């Protein structure tokens, strides 16, 4: 009696490949064998009945199928024609690599800023492909690198969401396949100014820059106050990508003032304002934050101005300790910037640059006279006296030239030395404090107070040596 040596099995085959379905029988004798698929007879004995040339018998009665296609999927039965037919059934599953067959659009997809957008991607394959979204050379708007799903939605689109989105289908059969959708976000112009306040001087060249982002692109025009500017020999406009520049050559006093750039792209209009000024740049402090003394501090700063500085206002006050009970009821007054009030001048300090009698919480201000200078960067300094040991102070400064006062500088904090911090008020060797030339000259009075301070230091050291010598001997 015949018996099957082969066992029923499921074969998973990639399209285009070949598969061999075994049908090995023991003691087949004179019994006829046949291959069937459904009601169709593929082979009968040694005769191939199917007209499909991809089917043939090999190595006995094994059925070979070449160049497998999706329509070849199904059950294949090898039968022995006994009185009661014997058969085994093999199942063929066709593995199909992923193929993307439906996309939102092959053309760029346009959406207005603030609106929603859904990108669709459909794929076929066996097994069913997994669809993953990525963004070319960027992360997704959510900040994630990938998103899984056949559709991808952005609820409120902004201009930063524009770009190329990639849909990738994969099912571990063959290679993943990817298609791209370009998303264009339509939005009214957005303007960033490189500098809202531009400092220059007469005879120099000045550049006012507006960086314009818009989709579609915007036309940009320039105004001075309400007058639309046209290009001249001395005034030209330049566009490089999103960067729009108004170039003014050989600046004249009449060029100073307020400017604006107006961008229009049909969806909307946006304007930004700039100022071209001959006033000094805000001062920047250059002195060390740690004072070399317990009761005085040499504060220094630099001011950039194409026009000579006529005078400076220095404001300073003690910073209260929030943990101190003494400061619990202190009410601070803002400095009278730009207001007329009595100022202490250099000649009111008996020829010395200094200020005494500080009051907690009050801003003290000193007007410093002009210093002749032909340099763009002008160094200034001032010796503040009558300070308390181990106390933190804050300072601000304003500078004036013939075009007006500069903006107020940023606040600067400094601390006086504490009592007994270092013997003899001498800095430790590991962190020597070095005064710059502007600090030493103190507004033109060279090394103000240096000689007297050195004398005090020398006397103190001499007294210390005498005390030590007396103890030793």
BELPE-V378146 format. One record per pair of residues at least 4 apart in sequence whose C-alpha atoms are under 8 Angstrom apart, sorted by sequence separation. I is the first residue (numbers start at 1). J is the second residue. D is the distance in whole Angstrom. If there is no record, write none. Layout:
i/j/d
I/J/D
I/J/D
This chain:
i/j/d
13/17/7
36/40/6
37/41/7
43/47/6
44/48/7
57/61/6
58/62/5
68/72/6
69/73/8
81/85/5
82/86/7
105/109/7
111/115/7
124/128/6
125/129/6
135/139/6
139/143/6
140/144/5
157/161/6
158/162/8
172/176/8
200/204/7
213/217/8
214/218/6
223/227/5
224/228/7
231/235/6
232/236/6
239/243/6
240/244/7
251/255/6
252/256/7
264/268/6
265/269/7
293/297/7
305/309/7
320/324/8
323/327/8
324/328/7
326/330/8
336/340/8
344/348/6
345/349/7
346/350/8
347/351/5
349/353/7
358/362/8
400/404/5
401/405/7
417/421/7
421/425/8
422/426/6
427/431/7
428/432/6
435/439/6
436/440/6
437/441/6
438/442/6
441/445/5
442/446/6
447/451/8
449/453/6
450/454/6
451/455/6
452/456/6
453/457/6
454/458/6
455/459/6
456/460/6
457/461/6
458/462/6
459/463/6
460/464/6
461/465/6
462/466/6
463/467/6
464/468/6
465/469/6
466/470/6
467/471/6
468/472/6
469/473/6
13/18/8
36/41/5
37/42/7
43/48/4
44/49/7
50/55/7
57/62/6
58/63/6
80/85/6
81/86/7
111/116/8
124/129/7
134/139/7
135/140/6
139/144/6
140/145/6
147/152/8
170/175/7
171/176/7
200/205/8
213/218/8
223/228/4
224/229/7
230/235/8
231/236/5
239/244/5
264/269/4
291/296/7
292/297/7
322/327/7
336/341/8
344/349/8
346/351/6
347/352/7
349/354/7
373/378/7
400/405/4
422/427/7
427/432/6
435/440/6
438/443/7
441/446/4
442/447/6
13/19/7
35/41/6
36/42/5
42/48/6
43/49/5
57/63/5
58/64/7
79/85/7
80/86/5
111/117/7
123/129/7
134/140/7
139/145/5
140/146/7
170/176/4
200/206/6
212/218/8
222/228/6
223/229/5
230/236/8
231/237/7
238/244/6
239/245/6
263/269/6
264/270/7
291/297/5
321/327/7
322/328/7
346/352/6
349/355/7
358/364/7
399/405/6
400/406/6
422/428/7
427/433/7
440/446/6
441/447/5
442/448/6
34/41/8
35/42/5
36/43/7
42/49/5
43/50/7
56/63/6
57/64/6
79/86/6
80/87/6
138/145/8
139/146/8
169/176/6
170/177/7
221/228/7
222/229/6
237/244/7
238/245/5
262/269/7
263/270/5
291/298/8
320/327/6
346/353/6
398/405/7
399/406/5
440/447/4
441/448/7
11/19/8
34/42/7
35/43/5
41/49/6
42/50/5
48/56/7
55/63/7
56/64/5
79/87/4
123/131/8
168/176/7
169/177/5
198/206/8
221/229/8
237/245/6
238/246/7
262/270/6
263/271/6
346/354/8
398/406/6
439/447/8
440/448/7
34/43/5
35/44/7
41/50/7
48/57/8
55/64/6
56/65/7
78/87/5
79/88/7
168/177/6
169/178/6
198/207/8
237/246/5
238/247/8
262/271/4
398/407/7
34/44/4
54/64/8
55/65/5
77/87/6
78/88/6
121/131/8
135/145/8
168/178/4
198/208/7
236/246/6
237/247/6
261/271/6
262/272/7
398/408/5
33/44/6
34/45/6
46/57/8
54/65/6
55/66/7
77/88/6
78/89/6
134/145/6
135/146/8
167/178/6
168/179/7
235/246/7
236/247/5
260/271/7
261/272/6
287/298/8
355/366/8
397/408/6
398/409/6
32/44/7
33/45/5
54/66/5
77/89/4
134/146/5
166/178/7
167/179/5
235/247/6
236/248/7
260/272/5
261/273/7
287/299/6
396/408/7
397/409/6
32/45/6
54/67/7
76/89/6
77/90/6
133/146/6
134/147/7
141/154/8
166/179/6
167/180/6
195/208/7
235/248/5
260/273/4
286/299/8
287/300/5
396/409/6
75/89/6
76/90/5
132/146/7
133/147/5
166/180/4
167/181/8
194/208/8
195/209/7
234/248/6
235/249/6
259/273/6
260/274/6
285/299/8
286/300/6
287/301/7
396/410/6
75/90/6
76/91/6
104/119/6
132/147/6
133/148/6
165/180/6
166/181/6
194/209/6
234/249/5
258/273/7
259/274/5
285/300/6
286/301/5
396/411/5
6/22/6
75/91/4
76/92/8
103/119/8
104/120/5
132/148/4
133/149/8
164/180/6
165/181/5
193/209/6
194/210/6
234/250/7
258/274/6
259/275/6
285/301/4
286/302/7
395/411/6
396/412/6
6/23/6
74/91/6
75/92/6
103/120/6
104/121/7
131/148/6
132/149/6
164/181/6
165/182/6
193/210/5
194/211/7
258/275/5
259/276/7
284/301/5
285/302/6
394/411/6
395/412/5
5/23/8
6/24/5
73/91/8
74/92/5
102/120/8
103/121/5
130/148/7
131/149/6
132/150/8
164/182/4
165/183/7
192/210/6
193/211/6
257/275/6
258/276/6
283/301/6
284/302/5
394/412/5
395/413/6
4/23/7
5/24/5
6/25/7
73/92/5
74/93/7
102/121/6
103/122/6
130/149/8
131/150/6
133/152/7
163/182/6
164/183/6
191/210/6
192/211/5
256/275/8
257/276/5
283/302/6
284/303/7
394/413/4
4/24/6
5/25/5
72/92/7
73/93/5
102/122/5
141/161/6
162/182/8
163/183/5
191/211/6
192/212/7
256/276/5
257/277/6
283/303/5
315/335/7
346/366/8
393/413/6
394/414/6
4/25/4
5/26/6
73/94/6
100/121/7
101/122/6
102/123/7
140/161/8
162/183/5
163/184/7
191/212/5
255/276/7
256/277/5
282/303/7
283/304/7
344/365/7
345/366/6
346/367/7
392/413/7
393/414/5
3/25/6
4/26/6
72/94/7
100/122/6
101/123/6
161/183/8
162/184/5
190/212/6
191/213/6
256/278/7
281/303/6
282/304/8
343/365/6
344/366/5
345/367/5
346/368/7
392/414/6
393/415/6
2/25/7
3/26/5
100/123/4
101/124/7
162/185/6
189/212/6
190/213/5
280/303/7
281/304/5
343/366/6
344/367/6
345/368/6
346/369/8
392/415/4
2/26/5
3/27/7
70/94/6
99/123/5
100/124/6
161/185/7
189/213/6
190/214/6
220/244/8
222/246/8
280/304/6
281/305/6
343/367/6
345/369/8
391/415/6
392/416/7
2/27/5
3/28/7
69/94/7
98/123/6
99/124/5
189/214/4
280/305/5
390/415/6
391/416/6
1/27/6
2/28/5
68/94/8
70/96/8
98/124/6
99/125/6
159/185/6
188/214/6
189/215/7
279/305/7
280/306/8
390/416/5
391/417/8
1/28/7
2/29/7
98/125/5
136/163/7
158/185/7
159/186/7
187/214/6
188/215/7
278/305/8
280/307/8
335/362/8
389/416/5
390/417/5
391/418/8
33/61/8
35/63/8
97/125/5
98/126/7
122/150/6
135/163/7
136/164/6
157/185/7
159/187/7
186/214/8
187/215/5
278/306/7
333/361/7
334/362/8
335/363/5
354/382/7
356/384/8
358/386/7
388/416/7
389/417/6
390/418/4
96/125/5
97/126/7
121/150/5
135/164/6
136/165/6
158/187/8
186/215/5
187/216/8
189/218/7
213/242/6
278/307/7
280/309/8
332/361/5
333/362/6
334/363/7
335/364/8
353/382/6
354/383/5
355/384/6
356/385/6
357/386/6
358/387/7
387/416/8
389/418/5
390/419/7
95/125/7
96/126/5
98/128/8
120/150/6
121/151/6
135/165/4
136/166/7
185/215/7
186/216/6
212/242/5
330/360/8
331/361/7
332/362/6
333/363/7
353/383/6
354/384/5
355/385/5
356/386/5
389/419/6
95/126/5
96/127/7
98/129/6
120/151/4
134/165/6
135/166/6
184/215/8
211/242/5
212/243/6
330/361/7
353/384/7
354/385/5
355/386/7
356/387/8
94/126/7
95/127/7
119/151/6
120/152/7
133/165/7
134/166/5
211/243/5
212/244/7
225/257/8
425/457/8
118/151/7
119/152/5
133/166/6
134/167/7
210/243/6
211/244/6
224/257/7
225/258/6
424/457/7
118/152/5
119/153/6
133/167/5
209/243/7
210/244/5
224/258/6
225/259/6
118/153/4
132/167/6
133/168/6
209/244/6
210/245/6
224/259/4
225/260/7
24/60/7
117/153/6
118/154/6
131/167/7
132/168/5
209/245/4
223/259/6
224/260/7
424/460/7
24/61/7
37/74/8
38/75/7
116/153/7
117/154/5
131/168/6
132/169/7
208/245/6
209/246/6
222/259/7
223/260/5
424/461/7
23/61/6
24/62/7
37/75/6
38/76/8
116/154/6
117/155/7
131/169/5
207/245/6
208/246/5
222/260/6
223/261/6
22/61/7
23/62/5
37/76/5
116/155/4
117/156/8
130/169/6
131/170/7
207/246/6
208/247/7
222/261/5
223/262/8
22/62/4
23/63/8
36/76/6
37/77/6
115/155/7
116/156/5
117/157/7
129/169/6
130/170/5
207/247/5
221/261/6
222/262/6
318/358/8
320/360/7
21/62/6
22/63/6
35/76/7
36/77/5
115/156/5
116/157/6
129/170/5
130/171/6
206/247/6
207/248/6
220/261/7
221/262/5
317/358/7
318/359/8
319/360/8
320/361/7
20/62/7
21/63/5
35/77/6
36/78/7
114/156/5
115/157/6
129/171/5
205/247/7
206/248/5
220/262/5
221/263/7
317/359/8
318/360/6
319/361/7
20/63/6
21/64/6
35/78/5
36/79/8
113/156/7
114/157/5
128/171/7
205/248/6
206/249/7
220/263/4
317/360/7
318/361/6
20/64/4
34/78/6
35/79/6
113/157/5
114/158/6
127/171/6
205/249/4
219/263/6
220/264/7
317/361/6
318/362/8
19/64/6
20/65/6
33/78/7
34/79/5
112/157/7
113/158/5
126/171/7
204/249/7
205/250/5
206/251/7
218/263/6
219/264/5
317/362/6
18/64/7
19/65/5
33/79/6
34/80/7
111/157/8
113/159/7
121/167/7
123/169/7
125/171/7
203/249/8
204/250/5
205/251/6
218/264/5
219/265/6
317/363/5
18/65/6
19/66/7
33/80/5
34/81/8
126/173/8
203/250/4
204/251/5
218/265/4
316/363/6
317/364/6
18/66/4
32/80/6
33/81/6
202/250/7
203/251/5
217/265/6
218/266/8
315/363/6
316/364/5
17/66/7
18/67/6
19/68/8
31/80/7
32/81/5
202/251/5
203/252/7
216/265/6
315/364/5
316/365/7
16/66/8
17/67/5
18/68/6
31/81/6
201/251/7
202/252/5
215/265/7
314/364/8
315/365/4
16/67/4
17/68/6
31/82/7
200/251/8
202/253/6
210/261/7
212/263/7
214/265/7
314/365/5
315/366/7
15/67/7
16/68/5
313/365/6
314/366/5
15/68/5
16/69/6
313/366/6
314/367/7
14/68/7
15/69/5
313/367/5
314/368/8
13/68/7
15/70/7
23/78/6
312/367/6
313/368/6
311/367/7
312/368/5
311/368/6
312/369/7
381/438/6
382/439/8
311/369/5
312/370/7
380/438/6
381/439/5
310/369/7
311/370/5
379/438/6
380/439/7
383/442/7
310/370/4
311/371/8
381/441/8
382/442/5
309/370/6
310/371/7
381/442/5
382/443/6
210/272/8
309/371/7
380/442/7
381/443/5
309/372/8
380/443/6
308/372/7
309/373/8
23/88/8
308/373/6
383/448/8
208/274/7
308/374/7
208/276/8
21/90/7
100/169/7
306/375/8
307/376/8
99/169/7
306/376/5
98/169/6
305/376/5
98/170/6
109/181/7
111/183/8
113/185/6
191/263/8
304/376/5
305/377/6
319/391/8
320/392/8
371/443/7
97/170/8
98/171/6
108/181/7
109/182/6
110/183/6
111/184/6
112/185/6
113/186/6
304/377/4
305/378/8
318/391/7
319/392/6
371/444/7
97/171/7
106/180/8
107/181/7
108/182/5
109/183/5
110/184/5
111/185/5
112/186/5
113/187/5
189/263/6
303/377/6
304/378/6
318/392/6
319/393/5
97/172/8
98/173/7
106/181/6
107/182/7
108/183/6
109/184/6
110/185/6
111/186/6
112/187/6
189/264/7
302/377/6
303/378/5
318/393/4
319/394/6
97/173/5
98/174/8
105/181/7
108/184/7
110/186/7
188/264/8
189/265/7
198/274/8
200/276/7
201/277/8
202/278/8
302/378/5
303/379/7
317/393/6
318/394/6
96/173/7
97/174/5
98/175/8
100/177/7
104/181/8
188/265/7
196/273/7
197/274/6
198/275/6
199/276/6
200/277/6
201/278/6
302/379/4
303/380/8
316/393/7
317/394/6
95/173/7
97/175/7
98/176/7
99/177/7
100/178/8
188/266/8
196/274/5
197/275/5
198/276/5
199/277/5
200/278/5
301/379/6
302/380/6
316/394/6
317/395/7
11/90/7
13/92/7
15/94/6
97/176/8
98/177/7
100/179/8
188/267/5
189/268/7
191/270/7
193/272/7
195/274/7
196/275/6
197/276/6
198/277/6
199/278/6
300/379/7
301/380/6
316/395/4
8/88/6
9/89/7
10/90/6
11/91/6
12/92/6
13/93/6
14/94/6
15/95/6
187/267/7
188/268/5
189/269/6
190/270/7
191/271/7
192/272/8
197/277/7
199/279/7
300/380/6
301/381/6
315/395/5
316/396/6
7/88/7
8/89/5
9/90/5
10/91/5
11/92/5
12/93/5
13/94/5
14/95/4
15/96/6
186/267/8
187/268/8
188/269/6
189/270/6
191/272/7
193/274/8
199/280/7
300/381/4
314/395/7
315/396/5
8/90/5
9/91/6
10/92/6
11/93/6
12/94/6
13/95/5
14/96/6
188/270/8
199/281/7
299/381/5
300/382/6
314/396/6
315/397/6
10/93/7
12/95/6
14/97/8
298/381/7
299/382/5
314/397/5
4/88/8
298/382/6
299/383/6
313/397/6
314/398/7
298/383/4
299/384/7
312/397/7
313/398/5
297/383/6
298/384/6
312/398/6
313/399/6
296/383/7
297/384/5
312/399/4
296/384/5
297/385/7
311/399/6
312/400/6
296/385/4
310/399/8
311/400/5
353/442/8
295/385/6
296/386/6
297/387/8
309/399/7
310/400/6
311/401/7
295/386/5
296/387/5
309/400/6
310/401/5
295/387/4
309/401/5
310/402/7
294/387/7
295/388/5
308/401/6
309/402/8
294/388/7
295/389/6
307/401/6
308/402/8
294/389/5
307/402/7
294/390/7
303/399/7
305/401/8
201/305/8
202/306/8
200/305/8
201/306/5
199/305/8
200/306/7
201/307/7
283/397/7
283/398/7
282/398/7
283/399/7
282/399/8
280/399/7
297/416/7
280/400/7
296/416/7
279/400/7
280/401/7
295/416/7
279/401/6
294/416/5
295/417/8
279/402/8
291/414/7
293/416/6
294/417/5
279/403/5
280/404/8
282/406/6
289/413/6
290/414/6
291/415/6
292/416/7
293/417/6
294/418/6
278/403/6
279/404/5
280/405/7
281/406/6
282/407/5
283/408/8
284/409/7
289/414/4
290/415/5
291/416/5
292/417/7
294/419/7
277/403/8
279/405/6
280/406/5
281/407/7
282/408/6
283/409/5
284/410/8
288/414/8
289/415/6
290/416/6
291/417/6
279/406/6
282/409/5
285/412/7
290/417/7
294/425/8
293/425/7
292/425/7
292/426/8
292/427/7
300/438/7
300/439/6
299/439/7
292/433/7
298/439/6
298/442/8
288/433/8
287/435/8
287/439/7
14/173/7
